[in-house]
Amino acid sequence: MLFHIRKNAAVPIRKQLSEQIVFLIATGKLKAGDSLPSVRELALRYKINANTVSEAYKDLVRRHWVKRQQGARMLVRALDEPLGSREDLEELIDATIRTALQRGHTLQDLRKRVRERLLIQPPDHVLVIEDEPGLRQIVRQELSEMLNLTVEAIAPDSLTENQGRLIGALVVSLPGRAKQVVSLLPSGHPFLSLRPTQVETHFDLVRQLKEPSLIGIVSVSEQFLWSARALLAPVLGNQHALEEQLLDGQPRRSLARFDLVFCDSVARHRIRARKVVPYRLMSAEAATDISNRIDSAAD
């Protein structure tokens, strides 16, 4: 098994090593059940720190490319291998409890320290915190479509009642809610304010209308309607009329009278009109920011 390690590269050595192993597994050169070289063997062969090799292996375990077997051997996982049964996890928990008690720790101490450790672990999913139900639905759906990550969404009150929702979560919110959300988080908890999509191209569509027109705004969110009305008002002038419709769970099909309909990404699949222009609230930059934050936390 040959690796190419460049010690003065911009990419950390542990990342060079782990990604080369991933490539070997993905291309079939390393097969399920194959054993990786020991940490000591790789460190000596390439004259690198054993901790660097160990961190690379931990990364591969965390990403489920390899698994640690008895005797500390690292084995390649089958790509379709289940990630572990409930029984496996229960056995691990039971063993941890037994060890803690044998060393003189109380169950209360164990519970407290486990919770503390979980709260500082690198995030592996996204938690949207938004008070308005419609916006919460829009942001969650869009981020789920844009990211290869689990995305959950809750109201601020839910977080106040259950701080356990923060475990393993990168908390995100829209800019207008950022100060409120940060005030609810433990000091230093991962947080990101999301960048919305620019709206200038939507304004241009209104400016291009030659005749007086009836423009509709349709959304599952009252806040979306309010913001859209405020932003479009200067562009409409006295020439065009504007109407809003809040979707209440039932599809609306009587939109043919509108010359142009702006809508959110959730409402888009529930309406019909002559010309529908959906607005994706979450920008590509927001998805990139989230991915970069989670990747950097895992390094």
Residue pairs with C-beta under 8 A, 6 or more apart in sequence:
1 24
1 30
1 36
1 37
3 16
3 17
3 20
3 42
3 46
4 16
4 20
5 13
5 16
5 17
5 46
5 48
6 16
7 13
7 48
9 16
12 299
13 48
13 52
13 56
14 52
14 53
14 55
14 56
14 59
14 299
15 56
15 59
15 299
17 42
17 52
17 53
17 56
18 56
18 57
18 59
18 60
21 30
21 36
21 56
21 60
21 65
21 66
22 60
22 63
22 65
24 30
25 65
25 76
25 79
30 36
30 76
31 76
32 76
32 77
32 78
32 79
32 81
33 75
33 76
33 78
34 75
34 76
35 73
35 74
35 75
35 76
36 57
36 66
36 73
36 74
36 75
36 76
37 45
38 72
38 73
39 50
39 53
39 54
39 57
40 50
42 48
42 53
43 49
43 50
43 52
43 53
57 66
57 74
59 298
60 66
60 74
61 67
61 68
61 74
62 298
64 77
64 83
65 76
65 77
66 74
66 75
66 76
66 77
67 74
67 75
67 77
68 74
68 75
69 75
96 110
97 107
97 110
100 107
100 109
100 110
101 107
115 164
115 167
118 167
118 168
119 166
119 167
119 186
119 189
121 167
121 168
122 294
122 297
122 298
123 168
123 169
123 170
123 190
123 293
123 294
123 297
124 149
124 150
124 168
124 294
125 149
125 150
125 151
125 152
125 168
125 169
125 170
126 143
126 147
126 149
126 150
126 151
126 152
126 169
126 170
126 172
126 290
127 152
127 153
127 154
127 165
127 166
127 169
127 170
127 171
127 172
128 136
128 139
128 140
128 143
128 151
128 152
128 153
128 154
128 172
128 173
129 153
129 154
129 155
129 156
129 159
129 171
129 172
129 173
129 177
129 181
129 184
130 136
130 139
130 153
130 155
130 173
130 174
130 177
131 155
131 156
131 177
132 221
132 222
132 223
133 155
133 221
134 219
134 220
134 221
134 222
134 223
134 224
134 264
134 266
135 174
135 221
135 223
135 224
135 281
136 153
136 154
136 155
137 153
137 220
137 221
137 266
138 219
138 220
138 221
138 224
138 264
138 265
138 266
138 281
139 153
139 172
139 174
139 194
139 281
139 282
140 151
140 152
140 153
141 265
141 266
142 265
142 280
142 281
142 282
143 149
143 151
143 172
143 282
143 286
143 287
143 290
144 151
146 282
146 284
146 287
147 287
147 290
147 291
149 290
149 294
152 165
152 169
154 165
156 180
156 181
156 184
158 165
159 165
159 166
159 184
160 184
163 186
166 185
166 186
166 189
169 190
170 190
170 191
170 192
170 290
170 293
170 294
170 297
171 181
171 185
171 189
171 190
171 191
171 192
172 191
172 192
172 193
172 194
172 290
173 180
173 181
173 191
173 193
173 194
174 193
174 194
174 196
175 193
175 194
175 195
175 196
178 191
178 193
181 191
182 191
185 191
190 293
190 297
192 289
192 290
192 293
194 282
194 283
194 286
194 289
195 283
195 285
195 286
195 289
196 281
196 282
196 283
196 286
197 279
197 280
197 281
197 282
197 283
198 283
199 231
199 279
202 262
202 277
202 279
203 231
203 232
203 235
205 260
205 277
206 215
206 232
206 235
206 236
206 240
206 260
207 235
209 239
209 240
209 259
209 260
212 239
212 240
212 241
213 239
213 240
213 241
213 259
213 260
214 240
214 241
214 243
214 257
214 258
214 259
215 232
215 236
215 240
215 241
215 242
215 243
215 258
215 259
215 260
215 261
215 262
216 242
216 243
216 244
216 245
216 255
216 258
216 260
216 261
216 262
216 273
217 224
217 225
217 228
217 229
217 232
217 242
217 243
217 244
217 245
217 261
217 262
217 263
218 244
218 245
218 246
218 247
218 252
218 255
218 261
218 262
218 263
218 264
218 267
218 271
219 225
219 228
219 244
219 245
219 246
219 247
219 263
219 264
219 266
219 267
220 246
220 247
220 264
220 266
220 267
221 246
221 264
222 246
224 264
224 281
225 244
225 246
228 244
228 262
228 279
229 242
229 244
232 242
232 262
233 242
236 242
243 258
245 252
245 255
247 267
247 270
247 271
251 270
251 271
252 270
252 271
253 271
253 272
255 261
255 271
255 272
255 273
256 272
256 273
256 274
258 273
258 274
259 274
259 275
260 275
260 277
261 271
261 273
261 274
261 275
261 276
261 277
262 277
262 278
262 279
263 271
263 276
263 277
263 278
263 279
264 278
264 279
264 281
265 278
265 279
265 280
265 281
267 278
268 276
268 278
